[in-house]
Amino acid sequence: MAISETNIKNAALALIGAENITSPTDNSREARFTKELYPIAVREIYDYPLIDWSFATARAELSRLSDAPLLGTYDYQYSLPAKCRRIVALCDEDGDEIEYEWRREVYVSGNSETDVILTDQNEAFVKYIRERSDTDKWPAYFAKMVYTRLAILLCAPLKADKQKKQQLLNLWQEAVIDAKTGNGMEGGDVNKDNIPIDKGNTDVVDASTKEEVTKKYIIQRE
């Protein structure tokens, strides 16, 4: 069964013991609040620190603007891809081993604004986190973070229950650990023998159940 936006909203509502909605266009109190808070929860999870989402990592060759940066030491500026949430690296065309210096800024021309990367490279290839609107493409651990975070946001306007909010914060901690582990398993590079070579991901997977990692990486949001 496909996982829809309504499914995710109802999962959040179920966590706080609220009534389900049948569609995003419902006129119920629950539908109005989920419509308002759902985009905020989704954006927070895409931008969550320390996690480069493997399922949303894309590559692109950037288009160079004709105008050079007005100030500073960089020679070129490139417009960012559509739906870009975060830049992972400015890479070499032929591989990931080489990463170049870059800075993300906003290029302002008259009343228009363009998100850009500044660099000295005369061509630019990036790995970036891309927002994906099709919720059925989300891994279960990503969806869990979204609906758990949404439930926390909904708790105050729909329930105003401090005990329930604390329960949700505990579920949030579990959701973050699950996401770090699941994403790490998918995100590590392997060699020709299928042996992981990306220690940045495998370290997270290996340590995801350790108490010190839980303390270091879990962020409770009041």
C-alpha positions in Angstrom: 0.0 0.0 0.0 1.3 3.4 -0.9 2.1 5.8 2.0 0.3 9.1 1.4 0.6 12.5 3.1 -2.8 11.7 4.7 -1.4 8.5 6.1 1.5 10.3 7.7 -0.7 13.0 9.2 -3.0 10.4 10.6 -0.1 8.6 12.2 0.8 11.8 14.0 -2.8 12.3 15.1 -3.0 8.7 16.4 0.1 9.3 18.5 -1.7 12.1 20.4 -5.0 10.4 20.5 -6.8 12.8 18.1 -9.4 12.0 15.4 -8.2 11.0 12.0 -8.7 13.0 8.8 -10.0 11.6 5.5 -8.2 14.0 3.2 -6.0 17.1 3.4 -9.0 19.2 2.4 -11.1 18.3 5.5 -12.5 21.2 7.4 -12.0 19.7 10.8 -9.8 21.2 13.5 -7.3 18.3 13.1 -7.1 18.9 9.4 -6.5 22.6 9.7 -3.7 22.2 12.2 -2.0 19.3 10.3 -2.2 21.4 7.1 -0.4 24.2 8.8 2.2 22.2 10.7 3.0 19.4 8.3 5.2 21.4 6.0 7.2 22.7 9.0 7.8 19.1 10.3 8.9 17.9 6.8 11.3 20.8 6.4 12.8 20.2 9.9 13.5 16.5 9.1 15.1 17.2 5.7 17.3 19.8 7.4 18.0 17.7 10.5 21.7 18.1 11.4 24.2 15.3 11.0 22.1 13.2 8.6 22.8 13.3 4.9 19.7 11.4 3.7 20.7 8.7 1.3 17.3 8.4 -0.3 17.3 12.1 -1.1 20.9 12.5 -2.1 21.2 13.7 -5.8 23.9 14.9 -8.1 23.9 17.7 -10.6 26.1 19.8 -12.8 25.4 23.4 -11.9 24.7 26.3 -14.3 27.2 29.1 -14.0 25.8 32.6 -13.7 27.2 35.2 -16.2 27.8 37.6 -13.3 30.8 37.0 -11.1 30.6 37.5 -7.4 30.7 41.2 -6.5 32.9 40.9 -3.5 35.2 38.3 -1.9 37.9 36.0 -3.4 35.7 33.5 -5.3 35.8 33.7 -9.1 32.4 32.1 -10.1 28.9 31.6 -8.8 26.4 28.8 -9.8 22.7 28.5 -9.3 21.6 25.7 -7.1 19.3 22.9 -8.3 15.5 23.0 -7.8 14.3 21.6 -4.5 17.8 21.7 -3.0 17.7 21.6 0.8 21.4 21.3 1.6 24.7 20.9 -0.2 26.7 17.8 0.8 29.8 18.4 -1.3 31.2 20.1 -4.4 32.8 17.1 -6.2 35.0 16.3 -9.0 33.2 15.2 -12.2 34.9 11.8 -12.1 34.5 10.8 -8.5 33.9 11.7 -4.8 37.5 11.7 -3.7 38.1 15.4 -4.6 36.1 18.1 -2.8 36.5 21.7 -3.6 36.1 24.8 -1.5 32.7 26.5 -1.8 30.4 28.9 0.0 26.6 29.1 -0.2 25.0 32.5 -0.5 22.1 34.4 -2.1 22.7 36.4 -5.3 20.5 39.5 -5.4 19.8 41.3 -8.6 17.2 44.0 -8.4 14.2 42.4 -6.8 15.2 38.8 -7.7 17.1 36.4 -5.5 19.0 33.3 -6.6 20.5 30.6 -4.3 24.1 30.1 -5.4 27.3 28.4 -4.7 30.5 30.5 -4.9 33.7 28.7 -5.9 37.0 29.1 -7.9 36.1 26.1 -10.1 35.2 26.9 -13.7 32.7 24.0 -13.6 30.8 22.7 -10.6 29.3 19.3 -9.8 27.4 18.8 -6.5 26.0 16.2 -4.2 23.0 17.6 -2.5 19.9 16.7 -0.4 16.8 17.1 -2.6 13.3 17.5 -1.2 11.1 14.6 -2.5 7.4 15.3 -2.5 6.3 11.7 -3.2 5.9 10.4 0.3 5.8 6.8 -0.9 9.5 7.2 -1.8 10.3 8.0 1.8 12.0 5.2 3.9 9.9 4.2 6.9 12.5 5.6 9.3 12.2 9.1 7.6 8.4 9.0 7.7 8.6 8.0 11.3 10.7 11.1 12.1 8.2 13.3 10.2 5.0 12.0 11.9 6.6 11.9 15.3 7.9 15.5 15.0 4.4 16.5 13.6 2.8 14.9 16.6 5.0 16.9 19.0 3.9 20.1 17.1 0.3 19.1 17.2 0.3 18.2 20.9 0.0 21.7 22.2 -2.9 23.0 20.0 -4.9 19.7 20.0 -4.2 18.2 23.4 -2.2 20.5 25.7 -1.1 17.5 27.7 2.4 17.7 29.2 2.6 14.0 30.0 1.7 13.2 26.4 4.3 15.5 25.1 7.0 13.8 27.2 5.9 10.5 25.8 6.2 11.9 22.3 9.7 13.2 23.1 10.7 9.7 24.1 9.3 8.4 20.8 11.3 11.1 19.0 14.5 9.9 20.5 13.8 6.4 19.2 12.9 7.7 15.8 16.2 9.6 15.5 18.2 6.5 16.4 16.3 4.4 13.9 16.8 7.0 11.2 20.5 7.3 11.9 21.0 3.5 11.8 18.8 3.0 8.7 20.3 5.8 6.8 23.8 4.8 7.7 23.2 1.3 6.4 22.1 2.7 3.0 24.6 5.5 2.8 28.0 3.9 3.1 30.1 3.5 0.1 31.5 0.0 -0.6 34.4 -1.4 -2.5 34.4 -4.0 -5.3 34.1 -6.8 -2.6 31.0 -5.0 -1.1 33.0 -4.1 2.0 32.0 -0.7 3.6 34.7 2.0 3.1 32.8 5.1 4.3 33.6 5.1 8.0 31.4 8.2 8.5 28.3 6.1 8.0 29.4 2.8 9.4 30.6 4.4 12.6 27.1 5.6 13.2 25.6 2.2 12.4 28.0 0.4 14.7 27.5 2.8 17.6 23.8 3.6 17.2 22.8 1.6 20.3 25.6 3.0 22.6 24.5 5.3 25.4 27.2 7.9 24.6 26.0 8.2 21.0 22.4 8.6 22.2 23.4 11.4 24.5 25.5 13.1 21.8 23.1 13.0 18.9 19.6 13.2 20.4 18.1 16.6 20.4 14.9 17.1 22.4 12.8 20.0 21.3 10.6 21.7 23.8 
